[in-house]
Amino acid sequence: MNKCWHPTAIIDPTAEIEPDVEIGPFCTIGANCRVGSGTILQSQVQLLENTHIGRGCQIFGGAILGGPPQDYKFHGESTYLVIGDFNILREYVTIHRATGEEAVTRIGDHNMIMAYAHIGHNCVIGDHVTIASYVGISGHVTVEDYANFGGICGVHQNCTIGAYVMVGGMSGVTRDIPPFMLAEGRPAKVYDINIRGLRRAGVPAKVRGELRQAYKLLFRSNLNMSQALEEIEEEIERSVELDRLVDFIKRTRDGFNGRANNPPPL
């Protein structure tokens, strides 16, 4: 056994592990797992079957990654959990594999997932996302880059959380939240643009002002969504950020029950 691997670790012979990976006491690595260079597994981490971890990740004690999905549609088919590079997963995080033959639950790069958070099956999490402790993300949720979740949030299945969104703690998210917005409550509602996040991202003041103008038309006027989109396209100068916001709103509008990813009822 590699000198960086604790002798109490149990490692399936089919696992592919880079030589410089550190594996702590009582870890379990299952069949067809992969662990990239420089990743550290602290004590009692479990990587169940078909779990792929990228480079430079830190996975803290008690995390269970790649468990079977909590989904009645799952019947033992071959599915995966794929986690990218340079992620931090704190104590007792749980993330499940997908439902559907060869389907993937996917976590991007440079994310911080804090203690006791859960990410369900078939989720797609982008890059630079922060998920605070006790957040529960249901299956088939999409989270775009640089989104942030306060503690003890719950997210309904099939929701999409846009880029640079900040969700306040103890919120219940039941519908898509457009990019660049602040949202909180039960159910969570948009109440402003994420001005701090936009500043950190280097979005110019002019564009921030235009996004606020769009937010007011969408969420603070007496216009319906179609009317608000018409006003935005006629009155506000185009930018990459505004186009992203408008495209997101259109996808949500074309979905079902406020969720672009939600399958319509049969």
C-alpha contacts under 8 A as a table, 3 or more apart, distances in Angstrom:
res1	aa1	res2	aa2	distance
1	M	5	W	6.66
1	M	7	P	7.39
2	N	5	W	5.37
2	N	19	P	7.16
3	K	6	H	7.36
4	C	20	D	6.96
4	C	21	V	6.74
4	C	22	E	4.96
4	C	23	I	6.34
5	W	9	A	6.96
5	W	21	V	7.70
5	W	22	E	5.75
5	W	23	I	4.56
5	W	24	G	6.38
6	H	9	A	5.60
6	H	23	I	5.96
6	H	24	G	5.30
6	H	25	P	5.31
6	H	26	F	7.71
7	P	25	P	7.26
8	T	25	P	5.50
8	T	26	F	5.12
8	T	27	C	7.40
9	A	23	I	7.14
9	A	24	G	6.96
9	A	25	P	5.75
9	A	26	F	4.73
9	A	27	C	4.70
9	A	28	T	5.90
9	A	29	I	7.98
10	I	26	F	7.09
10	I	27	C	6.26
10	I	28	T	4.82
10	I	29	I	6.29
11	I	15	A	6.95
11	I	28	T	5.93
11	I	29	I	4.75
11	I	30	G	6.36
12	D	15	A	5.57
12	D	29	I	6.05
12	D	30	G	5.17
12	D	31	A	5.43
12	D	32	N	7.94
13	P	31	A	7.34
14	T	30	G	7.97
14	T	31	A	5.48
14	T	32	N	5.31
14	T	33	C	7.35
15	A	29	I	7.10
15	A	30	G	6.74
15	A	31	A	5.74
15	A	32	N	4.96
15	A	33	C	4.69
15	A	34	R	5.80
16	E	32	N	7.22
16	E	33	C	6.20
16	E	34	R	4.64
16	E	35	V	6.45
17	I	21	V	6.87
17	I	34	R	5.64
17	I	35	V	4.81
17	I	36	G	6.50
17	I	37	S	7.87
18	E	21	V	5.73
18	E	35	V	6.34
18	E	36	G	5.64
18	E	37	S	5.20
18	E	38	G	7.91
19	P	37	S	7.24
20	D	37	S	5.95
20	D	38	G	5.70
20	D	39	T	7.81
21	V	35	V	7.31
21	V	36	G	7.15
21	V	37	S	5.82
21	V	38	G	5.20
21	V	39	T	5.17
21	V	40	I	5.91
21	V	41	L	7.85
22	E	38	G	7.44
22	E	39	T	6.53
22	E	40	I	4.71
22	E	41	L	5.96
22	E	42	Q	7.82
23	I	27	C	6.81
23	I	40	I	6.24
23	I	41	L	4.86
23	I	42	Q	6.33
23	I	43	S	7.55
24	G	27	C	6.12
24	G	40	I	7.99
24	G	41	L	5.81
24	G	42	Q	4.69
24	G	43	S	4.53
24	G	44	Q	7.18
24	G	45	V	7.96
25	P	42	Q	7.24
25	P	43	S	4.71
25	P	44	Q	6.26
26	F	43	S	5.95
26	F	44	Q	4.83
26	F	45	V	7.45
27	C	41	L	7.59
27	C	42	Q	7.70
27	C	43	S	5.92
27	C	44	Q	4.41
27	C	45	V	4.78
27	C	46	Q	5.73
28	T	44	Q	7.21
28	T	45	V	6.41
28	T	46	Q	4.73
28	T	47	L	6.08
28	T	48	L	7.55
29	I	33	C	6.78
29	I	46	Q	6.05
29	I	47	L	4.75
29	I	48	L	6.11
29	I	49	E	7.67
30	G	33	C	6.00
30	G	46	Q	7.99
30	G	47	L	5.92
30	G	48	L	4.73
30	G	49	E	4.75
30	G	50	N	7.55
31	A	48	L	7.13
31	A	49	E	4.74
31	A	50	N	6.45
32	N	49	E	5.89
32	N	50	N	4.99
32	N	51	T	7.18
33	C	47	L	7.22
33	C	48	L	7.41
33	C	49	E	5.94
33	C	50	N	4.98
33	C	51	T	4.77
33	C	52	H	5.46
33	C	53	I	7.97
34	R	50	N	7.86
34	R	51	T	6.49
34	R	52	H	4.55
34	R	53	I	5.93
34	R	54	G	7.95
35	V	39	T	6.99
35	V	52	H	6.06
35	V	53	I	4.73
35	V	54	G	6.05
35	V	55	R	7.36
36	G	39	T	6.09
36	G	53	I	5.94
36	G	54	G	4.57
36	G	55	R	4.33
36	G	56	G	7.14
37	S	54	G	7.36
37	S	55	R	4.84
37	S	56	G	6.30
38	G	55	R	5.75
38	G	56	G	4.56
38	G	57	C	7.12
39	T	54	G	7.45
39	T	55	R	5.64
39	T	56	G	4.37
39	T	57	C	4.51
39	T	58	Q	5.89
39	T	59	I	7.85
40	I	56	G	7.36
40	I	57	C	6.26
40	I	58	Q	5.00
40	I	59	I	6.14
41	L	45	V	6.30
41	L	58	Q	6.41
41	L	59	I	5.01
41	L	60	F	6.36
41	L	61	G	7.64
42	Q	45	V	6.37
42	Q	58	Q	7.92
42	Q	59	I	6.18
42	Q	60	F	5.05
42	Q	61	G	5.20
43	S	60	F	7.15
43	S	61	G	4.89
43	S	62	G	6.96
44	Q	61	G	5.47
44	Q	62	G	5.07
44	Q	63	A	7.42
45	V	59	I	7.37
45	V	60	F	7.02
45	V	61	G	5.58
45	V	62	G	4.97
45	V	63	A	5.03
45	V	64	I	6.09
46	Q	62	G	7.23
46	Q	63	A	6.29
46	Q	64	I	4.74
46	Q	65	L	6.16
47	L	51	T	6.24
47	L	64	I	6.17
47	L	65	L	5.01
47	L	66	G	6.06
47	L	67	G	7.99
48	L	51	T	6.25
48	L	64	I	7.52
48	L	65	L	6.18
48	L	66	G	4.97
48	L	67	G	5.84
49	E	66	G	6.39
49	E	67	G	7.65
49	E	80	Y	7.87
50	N	66	G	6.95
50	N	79	T	6.94
50	N	80	Y	5.08
50	N	81	L	6.49
51	T	65	L	7.04
51	T	66	G	5.41
51	T	80	Y	5.93
51	T	81	L	4.81
51	T	82	V	6.02
51	T	83	I	7.89
51	T	97	R	7.85
52	H	80	Y	7.77
52	H	81	L	6.23
52	H	82	V	4.79
52	H	83	I	6.04
53	I	57	C	7.56
53	I	82	V	6.26
53	I	83	I	4.86
53	I	84	G	6.15
53	I	85	D	7.42
54	G	57	C	6.71
54	G	83	I	5.98
54	G	84	G	4.61
54	G	85	D	4.49
54	G	86	F	7.34
55	R	84	G	7.17
55	R	85	D	4.65
55	R	86	F	6.07
56	G	85	D	5.90
56	G	86	F	4.62
56	G	87	N	7.25
57	C	85	D	6.04
57	C	86	F	4.44
57	C	87	N	4.72
57	C	88	I	5.87
57	C	89	L	7.89
58	Q	86	F	7.34
58	Q	87	N	6.36
58	Q	88	I	4.87
58	Q	89	L	6.24
58	Q	90	R	7.96
59	I	63	A	6.96
59	I	88	I	6.07
59	I	89	L	4.83
59	I	90	R	6.12
59	I	91	E	7.69
60	F	63	A	6.30
60	F	89	L	6.14
60	F	90	R	4.86
60	F	91	E	4.95
60	F	92	Y	7.51
61	G	90	R	7.31
61	G	91	E	5.06
61	G	92	Y	6.54
62	G	91	E	5.64
62	G	92	Y	4.54
62	G	93	V	7.41
63	A	89	L	7.54
63	A	90	R	7.22
63	A	91	E	5.70
63	A	92	Y	4.06
63	A	93	V	4.70
63	A	94	T	5.92
64	I	67	G	6.91
64	I	92	Y	6.69
64	I	93	V	6.37
64	I	94	T	4.95
64	I	95	I	6.82
65	L	81	L	7.67
65	L	93	V	7.71
65	L	94	T	5.61
65	L	95	I	5.01
65	L	96	H	6.27
66	G	80	Y	7.09
66	G	81	L	5.51
66	G	94	T	8.00
66	G	95	I	5.96
66	G	96	H	4.71
66	G	97	R	4.89
67	G	94	T	7.91
67	G	95	I	6.89
67	G	96	H	4.73
67	G	97	R	5.90
68	P	96	H	5.77
68	P	97	R	5.61
68	P	98	A	7.60
69	P	74	F	6.83
69	P	96	H	5.29
69	P	97	R	5.68
69	P	98	A	6.14
69	P	99	T	6.51
69	P	120	G	6.97
69	P	121	H	5.40
70	Q	74	F	7.89
70	Q	96	H	7.89
70	Q	120	G	7.61
70	Q	121	H	7.41
71	D	74	F	5.58
71	D	99	T	7.39
71	D	121	H	7.98
72	Y	75	H	7.80
73	K	99	T	6.99
74	F	77	E	7.05
74	F	99	T	5.37
74	F	100	G	6.95
77	E	99	T	7.61
77	E	100	G	6.67
77	E	101	E	5.35
77	E	102	E	7.56
78	S	100	G	7.78
78	S	101	E	5.54
78	S	102	E	5.51
78	S	103	A	7.82
79	T	97	R	6.06
79	T	98	A	5.52
79	T	99	T	6.58
79	T	100	G	6.80
79	T	101	E	5.96
79	T	102	E	4.69
79	T	103	A	5.14
79	T	104	V	6.02
80	Y	97	R	5.05
80	Y	98	A	6.04
80	Y	102	E	6.88
80	Y	103	A	6.34
80	Y	104	V	4.72
80	Y	105	T	6.28
81	L	95	I	7.86
81	L	96	H	6.83
81	L	97	R	4.81
81	L	98	A	6.97
81	L	104	V	5.62
81	L	105	T	4.80
81	L	106	R	6.00
82	V	104	V	6.82
82	V	105	T	6.26
82	V	106	R	4.92
82	V	107	I	6.24
83	I	87	N	7.95
83	I	106	R	5.96
83	I	107	I	4.61
83	I	108	G	6.12
83	I	109	D	7.58
84	G	87	N	6.98
84	G	107	I	6.00
84	G	108	G	4.82
84	G	109	D	4.83
84	G	110	H	7.90
85	D	108	G	7.19
85	D	109	D	4.79
85	D	110	H	6.43
86	F	109	D	5.88
86	F	110	H	4.92
86	F	111	N	7.34
87	N	109	D	5.90
87	N	110	H	4.71
87	N	111	N	4.81
87	N	112	M	6.09
87	N	113	I	7.98
88	I	110	H	7.44
88	I	111	N	6.23
88	I	112	M	4.88
88	I	113	I	6.21
88	I	114	M	7.93
89	L	93	V	6.45
89	L	112	M	6.20
89	L	113	I	4.93
89	L	114	M	6.18
89	L	115	A	7.48
90	R	93	V	6.14
90	R	112	M	7.96
90	R	113	I	6.21
90	R	114	M	4.89
90	R	115	A	4.74
90	R	116	Y	7.63
91	E	114	M	7.18
91	E	115	A	4.62
91	E	116	Y	6.37
92	Y	115	A	5.80
92	Y	116	Y	4.92
92	Y	117	A	7.51
93	V	113	I	7.35
93	V	114	M	7.13
93	V	115	A	5.73
93	V	116	Y	4.75
93	V	117	A	5.09
93	V	118	H	5.93
94	T	116	Y	7.19
94	T	117	A	6.59
94	T	118	H	4.90
94	T	119	I	6.46
95	I	118	H	5.83
95	I	119	I	4.75
95	I	120	G	5.94
95	I	121	H	7.49
96	H	105	T	7.13
96	H	119	I	6.68
96	H	120	G	5.39
96	H	121	H	5.14
97	R	104	V	6.56
97	R	105	T	5.52
97	R	120	G	7.71
97	R	121	H	5.37
97	R	122	N	6.98
98	A	103	A	5.55
98	A	104	V	5.12
98	A	105	T	5.14
98	A	121	H	4.40
98	A	122	N	4.52
98	A	123	C	7.81
99	T	103	A	6.27
99	T	104	V	7.85
99	T	121	H	6.43
99	T	122	N	6.53
100	G	103	A	5.28
103	A	122	N	7.22
104	V	122	N	5.93
105	T	120	G	8.00
105	T	121	H	5.84
105	T	122	N	4.36
105	T	123	C	5.13
105	T	124	V	6.09
106	R	122	N	7.34
106	R	123	C	6.31
106	R	124	V	4.85
106	R	125	I	6.22
107	I	123	C	7.97
107	I	124	V	6.04
107	I	125	I	4.74
107	I	126	G	6.31
107	I	127	D	7.75
108	G	111	N	7.08
108	G	124	V	7.96
108	G	125	I	5.89
108	G	126	G	4.80
108	G	127	D	4.87
108	G	128	H	7.93
109	D	126	G	7.16
109	D	127	D	4.79
109	D	128	H	6.52
110	H	127	D	5.81
110	H	128	H	4.93
110	H	129	V	7.42
111	N	127	D	5.96
111	N	128	H	4.64
111	N	129	V	4.85
111	N	130	T	5.95
112	M	128	H	7.38
112	M	129	V	6.39
112	M	130	T	4.87
112	M	131	I	6.26
113	I	117	A	6.71
113	I	129	V	8.00
113	I	130	T	6.03
113	I	131	I	4.81
113	I	132	A	6.30
113	I	133	S	7.52
114	M	117	A	6.08
114	M	130	T	7.95
114	M	131	I	6.07
114	M	132	A	4.97
114	M	133	S	4.80
114	M	134	Y	7.83
115	A	132	A	7.38
115	A	133	S	4.90
115	A	134	Y	6.85
116	Y	133	S	5.63
116	Y	134	Y	5.07
116	Y	135	V	7.56
117	A	131	I	7.30
117	A	132	A	7.01
117	A	133	S	5.28
117	A	134	Y	4.52
117	A	135	V	4.81
117	A	136	G	5.96
118	H	134	Y	7.24
118	H	135	V	6.31
118	H	136	G	4.89
118	H	137	I	6.05
119	I	123	C	7.05
119	I	136	G	6.32
119	I	137	I	4.85
119	I	138	S	6.43
119	I	139	G	7.45
120	G	123	C	6.20
120	G	136	G	8.00
120	G	137	I	5.91
120	G	138	S	4.91
120	G	139	G	4.52
120	G	140	H	7.45
121	H	138	S	7.35
121	H	139	G	4.67
121	H	140	H	6.41
122	N	139	G	5.69
122	N	140	H	4.74
122	N	141	V	7.28
123	C	138	S	7.78
123	C	139	G	5.72
123	C	140	H	4.62
123	C	141	V	4.77
123	C	142	T	5.78
123	C	143	V	7.99
124	V	140	H	7.41
124	V	141	V	6.44
124	V	142	T	4.82
124	V	143	V	6.26
125	I	129	V	7.47
125	I	142	T	5.97
125	I	143	V	4.76
125	I	144	E	6.35
125	I	145	D	7.65
126	G	129	V	6.58
126	G	143	V	5.92
126	G	144	E	4.91
126	G	145	D	4.70
126	G	146	Y	7.62
127	D	144	E	7.33
127	D	145	D	4.78
127	D	146	Y	6.38
128	H	145	D	5.87
128	H	146	Y	4.81
128	H	147	A	7.45
129	V	143	V	7.96
129	V	144	E	7.76
129	V	145	D	5.95
129	V	146	Y	4.68
129	V	147	A	5.02
129	V	148	N	5.88
130	T	146	Y	7.27
130	T	147	A	6.51
130	T	148	N	4.76
130	T	149	F	6.25
131	I	135	V	6.73
131	I	148	N	6.01
131	I	149	F	4.94
131	I	150	G	6.90
131	I	151	G	7.62
132	A	135	V	6.17
132	A	148	N	7.97
132	A	149	F	5.86
132	A	150	G	5.38
132	A	151	G	4.78
132	A	152	I	7.54
133	S	150	G	7.81
133	S	151	G	5.11
133	S	152	I	6.49
134	Y	151	G	5.90
134	Y	152	I	4.70
134	Y	153	C	7.15
135	V	149	F	7.50
135	V	150	G	7.69
135	V	151	G	5.80
135	V	152	I	4.67
135	V	153	C	4.71
135	V	154	G	5.92
136	G	152	I	7.32
136	G	153	C	6.29
136	G	154	G	4.86
136	G	155	V	6.29
137	I	141	V	7.02
137	I	154	G	6.07
137	I	155	V	4.87
137	I	156	H	6.99
137	I	157	Q	7.46
138	S	141	V	6.40
138	S	154	G	7.83
138	S	155	V	5.90
138	S	156	H	5.63
138	S	157	Q	4.70
138	S	158	N	7.75
139	G	156	H	7.91
139	G	157	Q	4.98
139	G	158	N	6.70
140	H	157	Q	5.65
140	H	158	N	4.79
140	H	159	C	7.42
140	H	261	N	7.75
141	V	155	V	7.88
141	V	156	H	7.67
141	V	157	Q	5.64
141	V	158	N	4.70
141	V	159	C	5.03
141	V	160	T	5.79
141	V	161	I	7.94
141	V	261	N	7.98
142	T	158	N	7.31
142	T	159	C	6.47
142	T	160	T	4.64
142	T	161	I	6.25
143	V	147	A	6.90
143	V	160	T	5.84
143	V	161	I	4.76
143	V	162	G	6.34
143	V	163	A	7.43
144	E	147	A	6.25
144	E	160	T	7.74
144	E	161	I	6.11
144	E	162	G	5.12
144	E	163	A	4.61
144	E	164	Y	7.70
145	D	162	G	7.56
145	D	163	A	4.89
145	D	164	Y	6.63
146	Y	163	A	5.68
146	Y	164	Y	4.84
146	Y	165	V	7.33
147	A	161	I	7.26
147	A	162	G	6.89
147	A	163	A	5.40
147	A	164	Y	4.58
147	A	165	V	4.73
147	A	166	M	5.98
148	N	164	Y	7.20
148	N	165	V	6.18
148	N	166	M	4.77
148	N	167	V	6.20
149	F	153	C	6.99
149	F	166	M	6.01
149	F	167	V	4.85
149	F	168	G	6.44
149	F	169	G	6.89
150	G	153	C	6.52
150	G	166	M	7.74
150	G	167	V	5.98
150	G	168	G	4.99
150	G	169	G	3.92
150	G	170	M	7.09
151	G	168	G	7.74
151	G	169	G	4.69
151	G	170	M	6.15
152	I	169	G	5.95
152	I	170	M	4.76
152	I	171	S	7.28
153	C	167	V	7.93
153	C	168	G	7.72
153	C	169	G	5.81
153	C	170	M	4.68
153	C	171	S	4.81
153	C	172	G	5.83
153	C	173	V	7.55
154	G	170	M	7.53
154	G	171	S	6.46
154	G	172	G	4.89
154	G	173	V	6.08
155	V	159	C	7.15
155	V	172	G	6.08
155	V	173	V	4.66
155	V	174	T	6.32
156	H	159	C	6.05
156	H	172	G	7.77
156	H	173	V	5.97
156	H	174	T	5.00
156	H	175	R	7.44
157	Q	174	T	7.99
158	N	259	R	6.36
158	N	260	A	7.54
158	N	261	N	5.13
158	N	262	N	5.20
159	C	173	V	7.85
159	C	174	T	6.89
159	C	175	R	5.70
159	C	176	D	5.06
159	C	259	R	5.34
159	C	260	A	7.17
159	C	261	N	6.55
159	C	262	N	7.39
160	T	175	R	7.57
160	T	176	D	4.80
160	T	177	I	6.53
160	T	259	R	6.92
160	T	260	A	7.17
160	T	261	N	7.26
161	I	165	V	6.84
161	I	176	D	5.82
161	I	177	I	5.03
161	I	178	P	6.58
161	I	179	P	7.13
162	G	165	V	5.76
162	G	176	D	7.75
162	G	177	I	5.92
162	G	178	P	4.96
162	G	179	P	3.87
162	G	180	F	7.03
162	G	248	F	7.86
163	A	178	P	7.74
163	A	179	P	4.65
163	A	180	F	6.18
164	Y	179	P	5.89
164	Y	180	F	4.85
164	Y	181	M	7.11
164	Y	194	N	7.15
164	Y	197	G	6.15
164	Y	198	L	7.28
165	V	177	I	7.39
165	V	178	P	7.37
165	V	179	P	5.56
165	V	180	F	5.05
165	V	181	M	4.96
165	V	182	L	5.86
165	V	183	A	7.63
165	V	194	N	6.69
166	M	180	F	7.93
166	M	181	M	6.57
166	M	182	L	4.95
166	M	183	A	6.36
166	M	194	N	6.80
167	V	171	S	7.06
167	V	182	L	6.10
167	V	183	A	4.98
167	V	184	E	5.61
167	V	188	A	7.94
168	G	171	S	6.00
168	G	182	L	7.61
168	G	183	A	6.20
168	G	184	E	4.72
168	G	185	G	7.45
169	G	184	E	7.24
170	M	184	E	7.91
170	M	185	G	7.33
171	S	184	E	5.31
171	S	185	G	4.72
171	S	186	R	5.37
171	S	187	P	6.80
171	S	188	A	5.71
172	G	184	E	7.68
172	G	185	G	6.34
172	G	186	R	4.69
172	G	187	P	4.98
172	G	188	A	5.48
173	V	176	D	7.74
173	V	186	R	7.15
173	V	187	P	5.78
173	V	188	A	5.08
174	T	187	P	6.25
174	T	188	A	7.09
175	R	188	A	7.97
175	R	257	N	7.47
175	R	258	G	5.03
175	R	259	R	5.42
176	D	252	T	6.79
176	D	258	G	6.12
176	D	259	R	5.30
176	D	260	A	7.22
177	I	181	M	7.26
177	I	183	A	7.48
177	I	190	V	7.28
178	P	181	M	6.26
178	P	245	L	6.42
178	P	248	F	6.33
178	P	249	I	6.65
179	P	244	R	7.63
179	P	245	L	5.94
179	P	248	F	7.57
180	F	193	I	5.69
180	F	194	N	5.38
180	F	195	I	7.94
180	F	197	G	7.62
180	F	198	L	7.08
180	F	245	L	7.88
181	M	190	V	6.46
181	M	191	Y	7.57
181	M	192	D	5.91
181	M	193	I	4.20
181	M	194	N	4.97
182	L	190	V	5.70
182	L	191	Y	5.96
182	L	192	D	5.33
182	L	193	I	5.48
182	L	194	N	5.27
183	A	188	A	5.78
183	A	189	K	5.14
183	A	190	V	4.25
183	A	191	Y	5.82
183	A	192	D	7.44
184	E	187	P	7.61
184	E	188	A	4.46
184	E	189	K	5.59
184	E	190	V	6.84
184	E	191	Y	7.71
185	G	188	A	4.10
185	G	189	K	6.17
186	R	189	K	7.86
190	V	219	F	7.44
191	Y	219	F	7.87
192	D	212	R	7.60
192	D	215	Y	7.15
193	I	211	L	7.43
193	I	212	R	6.24
193	I	215	Y	7.07
194	N	197	G	5.40
194	N	198	L	6.22
195	I	198	L	5.11
195	I	199	R	6.15
195	I	208	R	7.25
196	R	199	R	5.11
196	R	200	R	6.19
197	G	200	R	5.14
197	G	201	A	6.18
198	L	201	A	4.99
198	L	202	G	6.39
198	L	203	V	5.41
198	L	208	R	7.16
199	R	202	G	5.12
199	R	203	V	5.71
199	R	204	P	7.47
200	R	203	V	7.65
203	V	207	V	6.57
203	V	208	R	6.63
204	P	207	V	5.41
204	P	208	R	6.30
205	A	208	R	4.97
205	A	209	G	6.16
206	K	209	G	5.18
206	K	210	E	6.39
207	V	210	E	4.96
207	V	211	L	6.15
207	V	239	S	7.19
207	V	241	E	7.63
207	V	242	L	7.97
208	R	211	L	5.09
208	R	212	R	6.27
209	G	212	R	5.08
209	G	213	Q	6.27
210	E	213	Q	4.96
210	E	214	A	6.24
210	E	236	I	6.55
210	E	237	E	7.51
210	E	242	L	7.73
211	L	214	A	4.98
211	L	215	Y	6.09
211	L	241	E	7.78
211	L	242	L	6.37
212	R	215	Y	4.91
212	R	216	K	6.24
213	Q	216	K	5.23
213	Q	217	L	6.47
213	Q	236	I	7.96
214	A	217	L	5.16
214	A	218	L	6.16
214	A	232	I	6.04
214	A	236	I	7.67
215	Y	218	L	5.08
215	Y	219	F	5.81
215	Y	220	R	7.29
216	K	219	F	5.35
216	K	220	R	4.63
216	K	221	S	6.21
217	L	220	R	5.86
217	L	221	S	5.16
217	L	223	L	7.11
217	L	228	A	5.46
217	L	231	E	7.61
217	L	232	I	7.41
218	L	221	S	6.59
218	L	223	L	7.38
218	L	224	N	7.75
218	L	225	M	6.39
218	L	228	A	5.48
218	L	229	L	7.46
223	L	226	S	7.89
223	L	227	Q	5.60
223	L	228	A	5.59
224	N	227	Q	5.33
224	N	228	A	6.09
225	M	228	A	5.05
225	M	229	L	6.17
226	S	229	L	5.19
226	S	230	E	6.32
227	Q	230	E	5.10
227	Q	231	E	6.27
228	A	231	E	5.08
228	A	232	I	6.18
229	L	232	I	5.05
229	L	233	E	6.19
229	L	246	V	7.12
230	E	233	E	5.24
230	E	234	E	6.16
231	E	234	E	5.16
231	E	235	E	5.78
231	E	236	I	7.87
232	I	235	E	5.37
232	I	236	I	5.37
233	E	236	I	6.12
233	E	237	E	7.82
233	E	238	R	7.76
238	R	242	L	6.22
238	R	243	D	6.69
239	S	242	L	5.13
239	S	243	D	6.05
240	V	243	D	5.22
240	V	244	R	6.20
241	E	244	R	5.06
241	E	245	L	6.28
242	L	245	L	5.03
242	L	246	V	6.15
243	D	246	V	5.13
243	D	247	D	6.01
244	R	247	D	5.24
244	R	248	F	6.13
245	L	248	F	5.17
245	L	249	I	6.29
246	V	249	I	5.14
246	V	250	K	6.25
247	D	250	K	5.15
247	D	251	R	6.29
248	F	251	R	5.21
248	F	252	T	6.31
249	I	252	T	5.15
249	I	253	R	6.08
250	K	253	R	4.99
250	K	254	D	6.15
251	R	254	D	5.11
251	R	255	G	6.30
251	R	260	A	5.52
252	T	255	G	5.10
252	T	256	F	7.60
252	T	258	G	5.83
252	T	259	R	5.46
252	T	260	A	4.21
252	T	261	N	7.98
253	R	256	F	7.54
253	R	258	G	6.67
253	R	259	R	7.90
253	R	260	A	7.10
254	D	260	A	6.60
255	G	258	G	6.53
255	G	259	R	5.56
255	G	260	A	4.05
255	G	261	N	6.52
255	G	262	N	6.29
255	G	263	P	7.56
255	G	264	P	7.53
256	F	259	R	5.53
256	F	260	A	6.39
256	F	261	N	7.82
256	F	262	N	5.61
256	F	263	P	6.72
256	F	264	P	5.66
257	N	262	N	7.47
259	R	262	N	5.23
